[in-house]
Amino acid sequence: MRRDDSGRFAEGNQAQTTHGGAGAVQAIQRGEPFKGLAASEERSVRAELQASGRAELVRQEAIRLKTACNLYWGAVCKAADDGDLQELDKYVKRYGWLAGATLRAWGQLADAEREDAETLDYETVLERLGMSDG
């Protein structure tokens, strides 16, 4: 584990990284390729995109956002019922961000599904015309 003169981990060292997200964001900000856990996850995402397609990945993220949004709405309601204005304010802010992100994701899903519907697959066209080898 590389450390600098002050005893802190050296720049780019991922020894203290538990999820890899911070290292991935730093690499994006610097325009650098991913390393370690982030590089491994990028390979997984590329394989998933190839196997499932863009619309399915967008659908998964939209569902995850909506799930988190619903959970935060429950927290908003509880804080309001409890009269805890500090918690209510915190939860309303997070809920609002999630609600906006969720709505944008549903719109992106509609766009992705429309693009998929408009894309002609050569093999599928031949099969429907009864001209495929299979």
N, C-alpha and C positions, 0 to 999 in steps of 0.2 A: 504494500500500500504506500504509494508515494505521498509524502507530506512535504510542505514547504518549511522554511526556516522557523516559522512560528508554531509548527506542530499541526497546522491545519492540513486537510487533504489538498493536494495540488489541484490546480485547475484541470477540469476534465476527468478527474478520478471519480469512478462511480462506486467506490467502496461503501459509501453511506447512502446510496440510492436504494430505496426499497421498491419503488414501482417503475422507475425509469422515465417518468413523465417530465420531470424537471430537466433531465439531461437531454431529452428529445426536444423540448422547447428551446433550450440553449443552442442546440445544433441548428435548429431552424433559424433562429435569430442570427446566427453567425454564417449561415449558408453552408454549413459543413454536413458531410454525410453522417448518418446515425452510426453509433458504436454500441457494442454490447447488447443489452436487453432491448434497446430501441431498434437496433438493426434486425434483431431476431423477430421482433413484432412486425416490423415493416415487411419482412419476407412473408409472414403469415397473412398480413392484410392483402398483399399482392396476390397470394394464392387464393384467398377467399373471394377477392374481386373477380379473378379469372373464373372461378368455379360458380359463383352465385350471380354475378352481374351487379352493376351499379344500383339498380332499383332496389334490389334486396338489401344491400348494405345501407342505403338511405332509409328503407323501411325499418330495419333493426334500430338505427339511431333515433328515428322518430318515435318509435315505441318506447325506447329507453328514456328519452326526454319526457314523454307524456307520463310514464310511470313515476319518475322523480317529481314531476310537476304535481301529480295527484297526492303524493306523499307530503309534499310541502304545503299543499292546500289543507290537508288534515292538521298540520302543525299550526297554520294560520288560524284555523277554526278553534283549536284548543287554546292557543294563546289569547284569542279574543274572549272565549268563554271564561278563561281564568283571569281576565283583566290585566294581563301582563303586557303592557304597552311596549316595553323594550324588546321582548321576544317577538311580539306581533310585528313591530317595525322591521326587525331582522328577517323574519320569515316572509313577510310581504315582499320585501325587496328581492329575495331569492326566488320566490314564486313568480313574481313578475318577469324576471329574467328568463326563467325556465319556460313560462307560458309563451313569451315572444319567440324563444328559440324553437319551441315545439311547433308553433304555427308556421314558422319559416321552414322547418323540416318537412311538415306535411305538404307545403307548397313545392318543395324540391322533389318530394316523392312523386307528386302528380306530374311534374315535368319529366322526371326520369321514366315513369311508366308510359307517358305519351311518346317519348323518344323511342322506347323499346317497341312500342306498338307500330311505330312508323318505320322501323328498321327491317329491311327484308333480308332474310337469311336464304342464301342461294340453295342450300340443301333442302330446306323446308319447302321452298317454292317448287323445286323439282319433284319432291315427294307428293305434294298436293296435286301436281299436274300428272302424276302417275308416271313420271319419267326417271325416277331414281333407280339406282342399281339394286337397292335393298328390297 
